[in-house]
Amino acid sequence: MNKISISQAWSYATSFFAGQAANHAIALIGVGIFVPLALQFVVGGGTLMADPMSFAAGGNFATMGALMILVSLINYVLQTGSYFASWRIGLTGGSEPLGSALVYGVIAALPTLLLGFVVLLLLGLIAFLVFGSAFAPIMMGAQPSEGAAAGTAILLLLLMPVFLLFLVWLGARLSCTGPVMADRRTFNILTGLAESWRMTAVSQWKIFGYFLLIGVALFVVFLILGMIVGVSMFAGGGMPGSASMIGLIVGALLLGIPVAYLQVGIPAGIYRALGGQSQADVFA
């Protein structure tokens, strides 16, 4: 286990796509972004993208709801599969053909989908155990006193940041899962989780700080992009016409492309930094 250098990790992240930029773009933008957008457009005729609730209300609600869930699952597999394919392309230096990397990526995305369900259930259980006692009287129909309501609000204000920081720390410990799986071309997500947990043990708090710094920077950037996207989406009166559809597509690209590259590059950079020679500690 090597101590991480954040500067080295960021350098690896920014250079990860060099040399195979076209293949990375096909995987991340073509398969991970354009295909899901096209699928939503074909299924909903544009309405699914612009106004999912109106789309569901346009027919049998249960059928439309099931269709929306199916489309969401397919989109997740394609997007996550594009990440695995990109990791595979970068970590092998492009020695694996693009088609083979894409097939691997889509299959590798399936166990992560199952893991996602498990994680959501566990987080839901933790949230219920932490916050459930505060909301139990309200759920039972009791009217809380002003003091109890104030106490509940204070409890939430204290616990919510702790819970969010816990999620950041957990993300730091599991950040190498995808790159480990792609590097070994394995579909066993438990192998990726165990190896990531081992690799990040020594440098977990540096990675935690790294994620916090990136989170602050991204919040500012996406706040600005969100304003641009909001203006684009409601061009033409905000209705699902040609102008607003173009706005939706532009917005999806403005938000989706940076997210895709960061979600691939940052874990890959951490993985490479942990497996290589450490440099100067930026937090020292």
Disulfide bonds with the S-S distance in Angstrom:
none
